């Protein structure tokens, strides 16, 4: 059994012999490569339009590179295992810049809300592209990342589980609608081998899932619960649970995972964030679509940074802006584009819906299993 501590490090399989067992042997794509692109861009347009309508967002440009000194790059977790690509811009040799390729636009978006003059209930959505060099490249992780990174201004009174649940429900309605949309365009996506995408999400707290499967590591708990509830939102990711471990490590400076909450049946909980996960009937595995949450306040930022041993971050411009009330309270998240296309279009591998680099061993493996990876 995978240990709970090892499981905290994040996603991925980590071994190609194991991945070969994971990739399906009986796979046949329901769409040709050309049809895949047509369906993908139709789904993209649908999701962007309806997501903006559902959450009162508008599309904005988003950086691919940021200044190291800004502190706005996303570090993804707090164990230091995933670091951004850095490079030096020489310019004229005097006015130089140390830059990073973004791993996600999580913190940039919150600053951008003020830049674009968003009021309460308004927000922004981005067509974000990023590079994450420290992932193991498997069937649903790649070095190239595309997301709908979105952010919305809220009030202090919105910082509760009911508000979070309402926003998540709206997002799922858009994704479900996109599934119906592409199935109307390509009826072959309605296939008897695969159950329909659930119309409703099941909401569970990370503590609930630990209670259900106390001896299993996090990913195995998610796998088990998704076989019972094929589309779930898991609240409270980052706070140490009853067994002493968080459901997963989360960065300390964007989502709020320390705020005390109360479950619907009256139990004390923590955290105003979570993930949407689904059961992928093609890969027969857990499949994460989006991570999101109500963002930290200046009080919870300090608590989380102290828990993570990162109080020195308070000297960075982004963190100072939160402490000095220069940027608004917000909620936001990142919806994985290629992950979503993979789920909606019944694909076995991310390489069928995005063009990036894969090791030769994985390319050969996919070819043997009739998985057409784009080059």
N, C-alpha and C positions, 0 to 999 in steps of 0.2 A: 504494500500500500504506500502511495506517495505520502510523505510526511506533511503535516500542516504547515510547518515553517517553510519547507521548499515550495509549497503551493502558493505562498504569499507573493512570490517573486513575480507572478503575472502569468500571462497567457502563453500559448504555444505548446508544442509537443516536445521538441528538443532532440529528436532522434529520427533519422530517415528510415531505419528499419521498422520503427513503430509507426511512422507515417504511412508506410506502404500497406500496413494492415488496416489503417484508417480509411484510406481512399477506397471508394466502392469498386468492386469487381464487375458489377452488373450495370454500369452506368452508360446511358446513351442520352446525349443532349436533346432536349425537346425543340431547340431552335438551332438553325444554322448560324455560323459566325455573323453573317450579314443581318439575319433576323434578330440576333442577339443585340447588335448595335442599334437597330431600329427600335426595339422594345426598350432598351436601356435609356435612350435619349427621350423617348416618350414618357417613361417613368420619371426621369429627371425633371422634365418640364412640369409634369403633374405635381410632383412632390414640392418643388420650389414654389409654384403658384399657391397650392393649397396650404402649405406650411405657413407661408407669409400671411394668408388670409386668416388662418386659424389662430395665430398668435399675434397678429398685427405687427408684422415685421416687414422690412424692405431689404432688397439685395444691395450689398456694398462690396467694394473691393477689399481684399485682405492681403497682408504681406506674406511673401514667401521667405524673406530674410528680415532679421531684426538686429538691432544693435545689442551686443552683449550687455552693455551697461544699463539698458532699460529694465532688465529683469522680467520682461513680459513673455519670454519663451516658456513653453509648457514642459516641465520636467517629468510628467506622466505619473510618477510615484515618488516615494521619499526614501528609497533604499539606494539611490545612486546608480542603478543598473542600466539606465537608459539615458545617454547623454547626447546632446545635439551635435551635428556637424558644425565645426567652426572654421572660419577662414578670415584672412586679413585682406582688407581692401586698401591697397597702397595709395591710390589716388595721386596726389602730387608729391607724396613723400613727407608731407607735413600734416595735412588734414586727413589723417588715416582713420579707418574704422575697423574694429574687430566685430565681425558679424557672425550670426548663427542662422542656419536654415531652421525654420520653425518645425516643431514636432506636433503642435496644434496651436490654434489661435485663442485658447481659452482665456488667458489674461488680457491679451490685446483687445478682445471684444468688449470687455468691461470698460476699458479706457475709451474705446471708440464710441460707446453710447453717448458720452458727453460731447465728443467731437462732432457727432452727427445731430446733436440737439434732440435726443429722444426724451420724451416725457414719460410719465408713469403709464404702464400698459403698452408702450411702444418698444420696438426693438429692431435688431438688424439680423440678417442672415447672410452667410458667406458661402462661396464655392471654394472651400479651402483645400489647398494641396500642400503636402508636407513630406518629409523624409524621416524615417525612424530606422536608424542603421543597426540597432541592437536587438531587433527581433530575430528569432529563429524563423526562417522562411518555410511555411507549411501551406496547408490548403486554404487557410483564412487569415494569414498574417503575411504582409509583404513589407518591403522597405519603403514603398510608395504608399502614401495614405491620402485618401480624398474624403472629405467630410462636409456636411452641411453644419458648419459651426454657427450657432445662433445665440443671441443674448437679448434679454428683455428687462426693462426697468420695472422695479417693483417697489412697494412700500414696506415699512417695518411690519405692518399688519398682515402682509402676505407671507411672512416667513413662518409657514406652518405646513403640516402634512396634507391638509385638505387642499390648499392651493397647489402644492406640488402634484398631488394626485390629479387634479383637474387639468393641469398643463400636460402631464404624461398621457392622459386619456385623449386629449385633443391630438397629440402627436400620433398616437396609435391609430386613431381614426383616419388620419392622412395616409399612413402606411398601408392600412387595410384598403382604403380607397384606391391607392395606387395598384394594389394587387388585382382588384376587380378591373381596373382600367386596362392593364396589360393583358389580362385574360380575355377581355372583349376583343382586343386587337389581334391576339394570337391564341385562339381557342385550344390549341394543342397543349398549352400550359395547364389546362384542367385535365389532369391525368389520374387515372384510378390508382396508380402506385403511390400517389402522394396525397395525404389528407388536405382539405382546404385550409388556408391560413385563418387562424381563429379571429372572429370578429371582436372578441373581448379579451382584455388583459386580466390576469390574476395578480393581485397586489399582495406581496409577502414581505416581511421584514427579514433581514439577514439572521436575526435571532430566532425567528420562526423556523427557518430552514436548518439552523444548527440544532434546534430542539427535535426536528424530524429525523435528522441523520447525524447524531452527535459524534460518531466515530469516523466520519468521512472527511477528507480534506475538501476545501472549498469547491474546486472544479467538479469533483465527484458528487458533492451535494447538489450543485446546480444541474448536473446531468440527471440525477435521480428525480429531482422535483420537476424538471421539464418533461419527463416521460409521463407525469401525471397531469401537469398543467403546461401545455405546449407553448404558451406565451405568458411571460411573467415580468413584473417590475419588482426588483428587490430594493427595498429601502435600507438606508443606514450602512453604507459601505465605507469603512475606514476606522470606525470606533471599535475598540476591543470588545469582543463578545464574551459570553459567560465562560468560555473555555480559555480566555486570556488572549486570543488572537483576533485581529480584525478579519472580516470576511475577505478583504483584500487591502493591501496598502494603497492609500490614495495620497496625492500631493497635498501639502498642508496649506496651500495659499490660494485655492479657488473654491471648491465645494466645501460646504459646512457639514462636517461629520461629527461635531461635538455637541451641538445644541440638543438639549433634553426635549424629548417628545413623549407622547402617550399614545399607545396603540388603540385601535378601535375598541378593544375589549378591556382597556384600562391599565395595561402594563406599561411600566416606564421603559422608554427606548431612547436611542440617540441617533441623530443624523437627519439632515434635510436633503439627501441626495439619493442616487440609485442608478440602476442599469435596467434596460429592457433586454431580456434574453429570450430566444425562441428555440424550439426544437427544429433542427433542419432535417427533414425526412430524407434528403438526398445523401448527406454525409452521415446521417444517423448520429449526430453530435449536437452539443450545446452550441449556440450561435449568438454572439453578442452584437446587437444593432446600434445601441446608443448608450452613452454614459452622460449623466446630467445632474444638475442640482441647484438649489438655492445657494448663492455665493456667501462667502465669509463676510462678517462685519469686522470692524476694527478690533472688537473684543474677542471674537472667536478666532480671528487670524492669529492673534498673539498666543492664544491657548494652543492652537494646533501647531504653530511653529515651535513652541516650547516642547510639546510632546514629541515633535520630530527632530529636535535638536538643531533647529535652523533659525534661531532668533536673529542671527546676523543678516537674514534676508530683509529685516525691517529697515535696513539702510538703503535698499534699492528703490528707485523711483516709483515703480508700480506699488510696492508695499507701503511706501510713505503716503502715496495718494489715497490709499484706503484709510490709513490711520488719520490723515488730515481731512477726511470727508470731502475729497476732491472728485471722487467718482461715485456714481449712484449705487444704491442697493440693486441687486439684479438676480435673475435666474437665467441659466443657460445650459447648453450642452452641445455635444457633437454627435451627429448621426452619420455613421459610416456609409458612404455612398456605395462603394463596391460591395461591402457586406450586404447592404440592402438589395442591390441588384442580384447578387448571388442567391439570396433568399427568395425574391419575387420571381426570378426566372428559372428557378429549380436547377441551379448549377452546383457542380461538385468542387469547383476550385475558383479562387479569386482571379487567376490568370485567364479565365474565360471572359471576364468582364473588364479587365484593366490591363494595360500594357506596362510591364516593368521588367526587372531582372530576376531570374530564377537560376539556381545552380543546375548544372547539367544533370545531376542525379535526379532532381525533381522533374525536370523536363522529360527525361527518359521514362520515369515512373508514370507520368501522366500519359505519355504516348502509348505505353503498354496497356493502360486502362481506358483508352479511347476518350481521354479528356483533352480537348483542343485548347492549348494554351496560346494566347496571342503573343506575337513576336514584334 
